[in-house]
Each structure stands twice: as structure tokens, then as C-alpha cells.
């Protein structure tokens, strides 16, 4: 039993890294632009399908394929931002939810048309081959996916804390108006942030698609988890999203072992409700000030 | 002006009543029943989200809870198909409303964006419960409802049509009453500036919760009728995230926070959606068209049809009277007049 629990914890941490990748984009977008991208789930699935196509048609390795899919998704993110997010007037947060939901519907519809509603899974040698860790076998993809997440999140950290762009971005997160006043082009920052968030979603999508079967409709399940993660961690907080991702997946995997897989995500959701009663702003979220 | 409104409302009501008699084709009446359902649900949703500005995107949870409540009541009490299940619709709505009290209390502790996301998350929790509590809900196998065998052919839709119409009228009545009451004024004050409203003595917490529960009650009653209409319910179809967004989009399209807006939105969008579904089935085309429609509405008409049209009308009237003044005829430029609560109608009048 103890061995199983340890196995579940390790597995939870490894998959949690992948979820951190997907949710970091979401929370970053909220922090900078005050928008909630409910299309993130659909974009993750789109990223997974792009990797799928590259692997099936051109036999590109999944990780090498990211060199293509991530820039493509970055570009797509910029296009979506310019076309649909920027023209939104009025209550940005609210309307952004509806707009990104519309984008998600269009993406889901197109994916349904092209790939039909069959489940697919990404294939590579490291998806099937396993590594022996302690007393159990673990497919390599979990380790590789986690390493990918660590590398990309490390890169994101460097970008945010060690570059001029990062300083501007964090300034926009802290205070949009003040950032504009000192000459930061917040609109440009917002567009680029959207692109970065989507590119991270694409990388997460590859790891997601390699560890579980998916179809166009998987985005609903995914977005509910991602939203739960960013509320749990506190909206707009990157470290909160990291902690919540790891926590969620560990709790789920441990529950699946000690109780039943059916209740795995319910336990996390109950934890979410408890934390909301005690701390409505989430684990590391900031209390919202008064908006004029 | 007032007399025109009254006559207009009566004419619309008469059209609504004779509609199923004139068009007896089941395909058309089915679309009409769904349209009325969405109109009522959007009106109910508007009470929390339109009036207070707290946009809830998880009302499908209450829709589904009431649907399951009705199915379980009919199952446990061996109720045959017929008119009796309709009597249980308010009970099912009340069950959904009761469950919305603790959920609403938790969700309303936060504001704006976080509230939206929490309602979405709560919706998914409830949906998950419908899958997992399989002893109660029968899991993904779903539940069946009694089938009214006496009603057949063209008549089948008629009882559903009138019951849904009745719920819609009740919802409109409640919505109208709230809009004209002190309670509703408090809700609008919360939307404009919650802290200031609190400072002025509006009991923001209980007002918001009351609005939330009332809207859950109306949406729940519609969910129960829907369940009886479609005869068998499954977690995926009953707790549908598209429902959350559909009613929000309808209210947005018509005009958020207005009385007639959600109904106008439902009258436009629901027949369109049903048409696309019939035309393209469940294939991707339907989603692409619907999503694109979505984007167009929000980008080009973020305030909705009714507020936009009203503003256009006022500017048109003002420019016309100015022109008349210039040409020597004196016509006093009347300020826009509404019969709403003083000070509020300038922003959001009541248009029917």
C-alpha cells in the first residue's frame, strides 16, 4: 500500500508539471490582461492535434515537433488576440470569457470536422517504453514531460524576472495604468503574453496527448481542471498555479489509489470549495482592491 | 407611450397563445417549446447576472439538479405520464433553489472574475457528482421519465408549450417586479458600485444571494420541464456547459439587465441553433457557425440589441428635433422618458 501511495505521489508530481505548463499560461493572461481564456482547453487540444499530425504525416518526433508547433501556436495566439480580444469594449473580463468560448467552439468544430470524434493518442517510443523507478515501472513520457515542463517554466521564469520584457510584463500585472504612464506599451505586452500563454498550452498539449487519449471534446474536461487550478492557486499568481497543479494531481492520484479512481477529481474539488470558504482569493491570490 | 406598451404586450401574448394552434407541425412546435424554455431560463439568469452584474456561468448545474430531482420523484413515487409531473416542476425548482443557497453563498464571497470562474468550477463539480453518485443518478446510463402515452402526434407538444409559457410569464413577472422594487434598485446599485451601495445601506450580501436563488429557481423549473419533455436524461446532456453560455449569450445579445432583452435574444438565437442542428446534425459545422455567430455578436454589439437600438432612437429623435428648431418650427427637445425608477432609466430603461 505504501509503495502504491509513493508511486501515486511521484506520478502526481510528474503529471502535475504538465498541468502547471497549461495553467501558467492561463493565470499569466489573467494577471496581465484581466481576461479569462476559457479557450485554453481547446487550444491545448489543438496543440496536441498539431503534434499528432506532424508525427503521423511527417514522422517528426514529438519533442522536436514542438519547435514547429510552439511558434505556430504563438502566432495563432497573437492573431486571436488582435482579432478578437483587442476589439472587445466594455467589461473586458466578462466579454473575454464569451469571446474565448466562441473561439473554443470554432476550434472544436474544425477539429471535429477534420479528425471526427475518434479518440487518438500520440505515439513515440518513450510513450510505450518504461523506466523502472523503485519498485514500479513508469513510462518515459512522464519523466520527459516533466523535464519539458521544468525547462519551459524555467525559461518563463528567466523571461519574466531577468529580461526587460519581463519587467514590463510584471509592471503591467501590478498596475496597468501606472505601467502605461511610465511608457510601457501594455497593448503590445498583452498581445505577446497571449502568444506565450498559447505556446505553453501547445507544449502542455503534446505532453497531455502523449499520456492520455483525447478527442476534440476533451477540452471541456481540461478547462474545468485548469480553471480549478488557477482559482485554487489564486488568480494571476504563477507560483500559486504551480503549487495547485502539483497539489491537484498528487491528491487525485493518491485518492485513486487509496479510495477509488471515480472519486479522484471530486476530492480535489471539495478541497477547492474548502479553500474558497476559508480564503476566497485562493492560496496565493491577492485581495481585489476597489475598482473605480 | 404606456398605452402602446400595454397593447404591444397583449398582442405578443395573444400571438404566443395562438401560436401552437396555428402551427401544429410538431417540428415547429418543438422549436417553439425549446425557444420558450431558453427565453425563461435567460430571463431567470438575467436576475442575478443582468441586475447585479455578477455573471454566473454555472446555472446549468441548477437546470440539471431540478431535471434529476423531477426524474427521481417520478421514479420513486411511480408517477404515470400525464399532467401530474407538471405539478412537481415547482418542487424540483425549489430543490434546485435549496441547493443553490450554500453554493451561491460560497461563490458570492468573491467578486467579478473570480466569481465567474468559481461558478464554472461549481458547475463541473455538480456534473461530476451526476456521473459519480451512480446509486442515485444511475451514472452515465441516465434516468428515464414517465412518458405521457395519452398525448400523441400534434398534441404532444401543446401541454409543454403552455406550461413553459406559464413559467416564462412567471419569470417575467418576477423580473419586472424586481426591476420596480427597492430590492431591484439595490441590485442595480450593486452592479454600479458595490462598495458604495453597501455604504448607503444596501444589504449587499443577502440581496445578491436572494437574486442568485431566485434565478436558480427559475432555471431549475425550466430544467425540470426540459427533462420531462426529452424523456430521458444523461449527465452529459443535462449538465451541458453550452447551456450556461447559451443563456448568457442570449441575454447579452438582447441586452443585459433589460427585461425584454433575454427574451429577444432567445427568440433569435434558439430557433437559429435548432435550425443549424437539424440542418448539420451534430457535426463540426454547427459548432463553427454557432461559435462564429457568438464572436460577431460580442465584437459588434457588446451592449446588446435593445440598449443599442434605444440609443440610436434617442439620438435620431434629438437630431430631428434640433433640425426642426433650426428650420423655425419650435419643438421642444424632450429628454428621454421612461417609466422606470427615477435615476435608473437613463442608463437601462425598461423596454418591452
Interface residues (C-beta under 8 A of the other chain):
Chain A: X30 X34 X36 X38 X84 X87 X88 X89 X90 X93 X94 X95 X97 X98 X99 X101 X102 X103 X104 X105 X106 X108 X109 X110 X111 X112 X113 X114 X216 X220 X224 X227 X228 X230 X231 X235 X262 X263 X265 X266 X269 X272 X273 X276 X277 X280 X281 X282 X285 X288 X290
Chain B: X55 X57 X106 X109 X110 X111 X112 X113 X114 X116 X117 X118 X120 X121 X122 X124 X125 X128 X129 X131 X132 X195 X241 X245 X248 X249 X252 X283 X284 X285 X286 X287 X288 X289 X290 X291 X292 X294 X295 X298 X299 X302 X303
